[in-house]
Amino acid sequence: MDNRSNRSRLISKIHAQKNAAGLDDATYRLIISGASGKQSCTECSMKELKQIFTNLNSVLEKQGKQTFRYYPRWEQSTLKDAVTARAKKILGEDWQNRLDSFSQTRFSKAKYILCTNAELRSIMAFLTTLERKERVAK
């Protein structure tokens, strides 16, 4: 079974599209830059990668070649995903800055996404405490 993430699978498909279309590196980089404003697929978000994939399929279609299909696999959510979702709900718009400040103060980590699972559980406990205080205040 292929254990690669959806992201790495999509990047692999994009490279296969490039080769199938016979694009040179300069043209390939122009397509990436046009879709995302970046120079490499590794710098792109999933949304940008999907746009690049669509653009390369258009190139293949215009060349009369077979287009590629990409079906994302369901991936199990992680503790980081849970912390992110809960922080957005509890902390509001400035959630990321607040979590980063907490992780800098508590764990000496620049960003909360760099925390270990044990540290993420501690952040989750912090969020639970904030949520309880908010409920009591109401």
KOLKETI-186081 format. One line per 5 residues: number of its first residue (from 1); their letters; for each residue x, y, z of N, C-alpha, C. Coordinates in nm, 4 decimals, decimal comma. Layout:
BEGIN
NUM = A = X Y Z X Y Z X Y Z ~ ...
//
This chain:
BEGIN
1 = MDNRS = 0,0845 -0,1193 0,0000 0,0000 0,0000 0,0000 0,0883 0,1247 0,0000 ~ 0,0448 0,2243 -0,0705 0,1180 0,3499 -0,0821 0,0874 0,4370 0,0388 ~ 0,1877 0,4618 0,1232 0,1660 0,5379 0,2456 0,2020 0,6853 0,2322 ~ 0,2304 0,7306 0,1110 0,2639 0,8713 0,0927 0,1411 0,9581 0,1152 ~ 0,1646 1,0820 0,1527 0,0543 1,1748 0,1767 -0,0086 1,2167 0,0438
6 = NRSRL = -0,1278 1,2713 0,0529 -0,1940 1,3234 -0,0664 -0,1075 1,4275 -0,1352 ~ -0,0403 1,5084 -0,0567 0,0463 1,6131 -0,1109 0,1589 1,5548 -0,1957 ~ 0,2304 1,4579 -0,1417 0,3424 1,4006 -0,2166 0,2927 1,3221 -0,3381 ~ 0,1757 1,2597 -0,3271 0,1190 1,1892 -0,4419 0,0837 1,2871 -0,5535 ~ 0,0264 1,4026 -0,5161 -0,0102 1,5021 -0,6156 0,1139 1,5610 -0,6832
11 = ISKIH = 0,2176 1,5876 -0,6057 0,3423 1,6390 -0,6645 0,4010 1,5369 -0,7621 ~ 0,3948 1,4094 -0,7273 0,4431 1,3044 -0,8182 0,3637 1,3037 -0,9489 ~ 0,2315 1,3194 -0,9381 0,1474 1,3249 -1,0585 0,1828 1,4465 -1,1446 ~ 0,2093 1,5587 -1,0800 0,2462 1,6805 -1,1528 0,3757 1,6585 -1,2299 ~ 0,4726 1,5944 -1,1679 0,5996 1,5658 -1,2370 0,5780 1,4682 -1,3529
16 = AQKNA = 0,4884 1,3718 -1,3343 0,4568 1,2789 -1,4427 0,3901 1,3537 -1,5588 ~ 0,3025 1,4492 -1,5260 0,2385 1,5308 -1,6290 0,3428 1,6106 -1,7075 ~ 0,4374 1,6683 -1,6363 0,5444 1,7463 -1,6997 0,6184 1,6600 -1,8012 ~ 0,6545 1,5389 -1,7593 0,7277 1,4484 -1,8480 0,6413 1,4042 -1,9662 ~ 0,5137 1,3753 -1,9420 0,4239 1,3318 -2,0488 0,4030 1,4424 -2,1523
21 = AGLDD = 0,4011 1,5667 -2,1053 0,3818 1,6802 -2,1961 0,5113 1,7194 -2,2673 ~ 0,6238 1,6662 -2,2211 0,7523 1,6988 -2,2816 0,7958 1,8416 -2,2561 ~ 0,7605 1,8940 -2,1390 0,7944 2,0330 -2,1063 0,9380 2,0451 -2,0573 ~ 1,0051 2,1517 -2,1012 1,1378 2,1782 -2,0459 1,1207 2,2455 -1,9102 ~ 1,2294 2,2546 -1,8350 1,2221 2,3047 -1,6980 1,1725 2,4491 -1,6922
26 = ATYRL = 1,2143 2,5318 -1,7862 1,1737 2,6730 -1,7847 1,0219 2,6868 -1,8043 ~ 0,9662 2,6124 -1,8984 0,8221 2,6180 -1,9237 0,7450 2,5646 -1,8031 ~ 0,7947 2,4555 -1,7467 0,7324 2,3961 -1,6279 0,7296 2,4965 -1,5127 ~ 0,8405 2,5666 -1,4906 0,8464 2,6667 -1,3833 0,7520 2,7837 -1,4098 ~ 0,7343 2,8203 -1,5368 0,6394 2,9265 -1,5713 0,4958 2,8867 -1,5368
31 = IISGA = 0,4624 2,7604 -1,5606 0,3276 2,7120 -1,5266 0,3074 2,7156 -1,3760 ~ 0,4090 2,6715 -1,3009 0,4010 2,6749 -1,1547 0,3871 2,8187 -1,1061 ~ 0,4710 2,9066 -1,1595 0,4689 3,0466 -1,1189 0,3364 3,1132 -1,1540 ~ 0,2821 3,0805 -1,2699 0,1549 3,1385 -1,3113 0,0390 3,0977 -1,2221 ~ 0,0426 2,9743 -1,1752 -0,0668 2,9234 -1,0919 -0,0522 2,9620 -0,9455
36 = SGKQS = 0,0728 2,9794 -0,9004 0,0931 2,9980 -0,7566 0,1785 3,1186 -0,7190 ~ 0,2550 3,1706 -0,8141 0,3477 3,2787 -0,7812 0,4755 3,2271 -0,7160 ~ 0,4922 3,0959 -0,7132 0,6094 3,0346 -0,6506 0,6916 2,9620 -0,7561 ~ 0,8108 2,9213 -0,7201 0,9016 2,8605 -0,8173 0,9050 2,7078 -0,8127 ~ 0,8518 2,6494 -0,7066 0,8621 2,5051 -0,6893 0,7327 2,4502 -0,6292
41 = CTECS = 0,7010 2,3265 -0,6632 0,5818 2,2621 -0,6066 0,5934 2,2454 -0,4554 ~ 0,7138 2,2284 -0,4048 0,7303 2,2074 -0,2607 0,6900 2,3309 -0,1804 ~ 0,6893 2,4474 -0,2420 0,6509 2,5712 -0,1739 0,4999 2,5955 -0,1789 ~ 0,4280 2,5177 -0,2588 0,2867 2,5430 -0,2863 0,1943 2,4767 -0,1848 ~ 0,0785 2,5382 -0,1668 -0,0273 2,4787 -0,0849 -0,0999 2,3739 -0,1693
46 = MKELK = -0,1846 2,2945 -0,1052 -0,2616 2,1939 -0,1793 -0,3522 2,2595 -0,2835 ~ -0,4107 2,3722 -0,2494 -0,4972 2,4423 -0,3447 -0,4177 2,4825 -0,4688 ~ -0,2982 2,5354 -0,4478 -0,2125 2,5761 -0,5595 -0,1677 2,4548 -0,6405 ~ -0,1357 2,3443 -0,5726 -0,0954 2,2220 -0,6433 -0,2091 2,1703 -0,7312 ~ -0,3310 2,1774 -0,6817 -0,4459 2,1327 -0,7615 -0,4635 2,2202 -0,8846
51 = QIFTN = -0,4363 2,3502 -0,8711 -0,4459 2,4409 -0,9864 -0,3375 2,4085 -1,0886 ~ -0,2164 2,3806 -1,0423 -0,1067 2,3423 -1,1320 -0,1433 2,2135 -1,2052 ~ -0,1981 2,1163 -1,1309 -0,2407 1,9891 -1,1896 -0,3423 2,0118 -1,3014 ~ -0,4400 2,0982 -1,2741 -0,5430 2,1301 -1,3735 -0,4815 2,1975 -1,4957 ~ -0,3904 2,2907 -1,4732 -0,3249 2,3606 -1,5845 -0,2444 2,2647 -1,6710
56 = LNSVL = -0,1730 2,1722 -1,6081 -0,0936 2,0755 -1,6850 -0,1836 1,9795 -1,7612 ~ -0,2991 1,9447 -1,7054 -0,3945 1,8618 -1,7795 -0,4447 1,9356 -1,9031 ~ -0,4626 2,0674 -1,8911 -0,5041 2,1477 -2,0069 -0,3981 2,1441 -2,1159 ~ -0,2718 2,1512 -2,0751 -0,1610 2,1437 -2,1719 -0,1635 2,0086 -2,2422 ~ -0,1795 1,9020 -2,1656 -0,1837 1,7673 -2,2234 -0,3019 1,7526 -2,3197
61 = EKQGK = -0,4156 1,8079 -2,2813 -0,5348 1,7993 -2,3654 -0,5131 1,8708 -2,4980 ~ -0,4499 1,9892 -2,4921 -0,4221 2,0651 -2,6146 -0,3235 1,9925 -2,7047 ~ -0,2364 1,9118 -2,6439 -0,1405 1,8336 -2,7216 -0,2028 1,7044 -2,7747 ~ -0,3266 1,6782 -2,7355 -0,3944 1,5567 -2,7788 -0,3465 1,4331 -2,7034 ~ -0,2911 1,4534 -2,5860 -0,2394 1,3419 -2,5056 -0,3361 1,3084 -2,3930
66 = QTFRY = -0,3179 1,1917 -2,3359 -0,4013 1,1445 -2,2254 -0,3798 1,2319 -2,1023 ~ -0,4902 1,2774 -2,0428 -0,4809 1,3572 -1,9207 -0,4696 1,2645 -1,8003 ~ -0,4312 1,3209 -1,6880 -0,4121 1,2446 -1,5654 -0,5308 1,2657 -1,4730 ~ -0,5531 1,1694 -1,3858 -0,6567 1,1816 -1,2837 -0,5914 1,1724 -1,1475 ~ -0,6466 1,2475 -1,0546 -0,5964 1,2442 -0,9172 -0,7152 1,2332 -0,8232
71 = YPRWE = -0,7136 1,1302 -0,7420 -0,8167 1,1102 -0,6409 -0,7495 1,1123 -0,5043 ~ -0,7755 1,2159 -0,4270 -0,7129 1,2207 -0,2938 -0,7662 1,1088 -0,2058 ~ -0,6778 1,0534 -0,1274 -0,7168 0,9514 -0,0308 -0,7608 1,0187 0,0968 ~ -0,8513 0,9539 0,1644 -0,8895 1,0029 0,2953 -0,7720 0,9806 0,3880 ~ -0,7339 1,0833 0,4595 -0,6229 1,0731 0,5529 -0,6744 1,0942 0,6936
76 = QSTLK = -0,6212 1,0174 0,7850 -0,6621 1,0298 0,9236 -0,6135 1,1640 0,9777 ~ -0,7026 1,2338 1,0456 -0,6636 1,3631 1,1002 -0,5644 1,3427 1,2146 ~ -0,4849 1,4433 1,2362 -0,3805 1,4356 1,3378 -0,4182 1,5230 1,4569 ~ -0,3387 1,5133 1,5603 -0,3604 1,5961 1,6782 -0,3437 1,7441 1,6434 ~ -0,2524 1,7756 1,5512 -0,2353 1,9144 1,5071 -0,3627 1,9670 1,4430
81 = DAVTA = -0,4288 1,8813 1,3636 -0,5550 1,9212 1,3012 -0,6602 1,9513 1,4073 ~ -0,6654 1,8672 1,5099 -0,7635 1,8866 1,6169 -0,7356 2,0152 1,6948 ~ -0,6080 2,0399 1,7257 -0,5707 2,1621 1,7978 -0,6056 2,2844 1,7138 ~ -0,5755 2,2795 1,5858 -0,6040 2,3909 1,4960 -0,7542 2,4202 1,4912 ~ -0,8350 2,3175 1,4724 -0,9796 2,3364 1,4631 -1,0361 2,3937 1,5932
86 = RAKKI = -0,9901 2,3406 1,7052 -1,0415 2,3867 1,8339 -0,9966 2,5295 1,8634 ~ -0,8709 2,5613 1,8289 -0,8188 2,6966 1,8517 -0,8958 2,7994 1,7694 ~ -0,9284 2,7666 1,6460 -1,0065 2,8581 1,5622 -1,1410 2,8872 1,6266 ~ -1,2019 2,7834 1,6826 -1,3333 2,7974 1,7449 -1,3264 2,8809 1,8732 ~ -1,2263 2,8550 1,9563 -1,2190 2,9175 2,0888 -1,1507 3,0541 2,0869
91 = LGEDW = -1,0418 3,0666 2,0108 -0,9597 3,1877 2,0156 -0,9972 3,2933 1,9133 ~ -1,0733 3,2572 1,8124 -1,1147 3,3555 1,7125 -1,0108 3,3806 1,6044 ~ -1,0176 3,4989 1,5454 -0,9347 3,5310 1,4290 -0,7842 3,5254 1,4556 ~ -0,7417 3,5657 1,5722 -0,5984 3,5720 1,6041 -0,5470 3,4414 1,6661 ~ -0,6137 3,3304 1,6366 -0,5829 3,2024 1,6999 -0,4386 3,1590 1,6785
96 = QNRLD = -0,3863 3,1764 1,5575 -0,2518 3,1265 1,5278 -0,1456 3,2027 1,6070 ~ -0,1559 3,3340 1,6120 -0,0590 3,4130 1,6894 -0,0646 3,3770 1,8369 ~ -0,1863 3,3550 1,8880 -0,1996 3,3198 2,0297 -0,1397 3,1824 2,0599 ~ -0,1636 3,0859 1,9708 -0,1041 2,9532 1,9911 0,0475 2,9577 1,9791 ~ 0,0975 3,0335 1,8824 0,2428 3,0466 1,8668 0,3052 3,1120 1,9899
101 = SFSQT = 0,2403 3,2153 2,0430 0,2908 3,2804 2,1650 0,2917 3,1832 2,2824 ~ 0,1856 3,1038 2,2947 0,1786 3,0047 2,4020 0,2919 2,9027 2,3894 ~ 0,3147 2,8539 2,2679 0,4197 2,7530 2,2490 0,5593 2,8124 2,2685 ~ 0,5763 2,9408 2,2363 0,7055 3,0064 2,2610 0,7303 3,0198 2,4101 ~ 0,6284 3,0615 2,4827 0,6412 3,0817 2,6265 0,6567 2,9495 2,7004
106 = RFSKA = 0,5733 2,8547 2,6667 0,5674 2,7286 2,7410 0,6735 2,6273 2,6998 ~ 0,7000 2,6162 2,5682 0,7879 2,5098 2,5181 0,9125 2,5603 2,4465 ~ 0,9289 2,6908 2,4347 1,0405 2,7515 2,3604 1,0432 2,7055 2,2146 ~ 0,9239 2,6921 2,1563 0,9116 2,6553 2,0146 0,8572 2,7772 1,9403 ~ 0,9131 2,8061 1,8261 0,8732 2,9257 1,7515 0,7261 2,9207 1,7084
111 = KYILC = 0,6779 2,8037 1,6713 0,5406 2,7892 1,6253 0,4797 2,6638 1,6866 ~ 0,3496 2,6657 1,7040 0,2828 2,5507 1,7654 0,2908 2,4261 1,6785 ~ 0,3031 2,4415 1,5472 0,3096 2,3251 1,4585 0,4396 2,2466 1,4753 ~ 0,5370 2,3042 1,5451 0,6638 2,2353 1,5705 0,6602 2,1538 1,6995 ~ 0,5498 2,1580 1,7697 0,5379 2,0891 1,8984 0,5227 1,9381 1,8806
116 = TNAEL = 0,5671 1,8654 1,9800 0,5501 1,7203 1,9836 0,4051 1,6891 2,0208 ~ 0,3659 1,5627 2,0110 0,2295 1,5243 2,0477 0,2015 1,5520 2,1948 ~ 0,3008 1,5296 2,2815 0,2812 1,5580 2,4245 0,2566 1,7073 2,4465 ~ 0,3310 1,7916 2,3756 0,3129 1,9361 2,3869 0,1783 1,9792 2,3281 ~ 0,1369 1,9137 2,2193 0,0066 1,9442 2,1601 -0,1070 1,9075 2,2560
121 = RSIMA = -0,0909 1,7981 2,3306 -0,1918 1,7624 2,4310 -0,1988 1,8698 2,5392 ~ -0,0834 1,9263 2,5732 -0,0805 2,0351 2,6713 -0,1523 2,1588 2,6163 ~ -0,1340 2,1870 2,4899 -0,2040 2,2988 2,4261 -0,3547 2,2727 2,4265 ~ -0,3925 2,1483 2,4004 -0,5347 2,1123 2,4024 -0,5930 2,1339 2,5425 ~ -0,5161 2,1004 2,6454 -0,5613 2,1233 2,7832 -0,5770 2,2727 2,8095
126 = FLTTL = -0,4856 2,3525 2,7590 -0,4936 2,4985 2,7706 -0,6221 2,5495 2,7054 ~ -0,6532 2,4984 2,5878 -0,7751 2,5398 2,5176 -0,9007 2,4981 2,5948 ~ -0,8964 2,3795 2,6536 -1,0084 2,3326 2,7345 -1,0307 2,4243 2,8538 ~ -0,9231 2,4646 2,9192 -0,9320 2,5562 3,0329 -0,9941 2,6891 2,9904 ~ -0,9498 2,7417 2,8770 -1,0071 2,8675 2,8263 -1,1552 2,8526 2,7959
131 = ERKER = -1,1920 2,7410 2,7380 -1,3316 2,7174 2,7029 -1,4189 2,7093 2,8285 ~ -1,3690 2,6420 2,9303 -1,4436 2,6311 3,0562 -1,4602 2,7674 3,1223 ~ -1,3537 2,8466 3,1226 -1,3614 2,9812 3,1828 -1,4631 3,0671 3,1089 ~ -1,4672 3,0509 2,9779 -1,5623 3,1269 2,8965 -1,7065 3,0862 2,9283 ~ -1,7296 2,9556 2,9470 -1,8631 2,9066 2,9810 -1,9081 2,9562 3,1181
136 = VAK = -1,8151 2,9575 3,2149 -1,8479 3,0036 3,3495 -1,8795 3,1528 3,3492 ~ -1,8092 3,2295 3,2661 -1,8304 3,3732 3,2583 -1,9690 3,4083 3,2034 ~ -2,0249 3,3193 3,1229 -2,1566 3,3449 3,0621 -2,2616 3,3157 3,1598
//
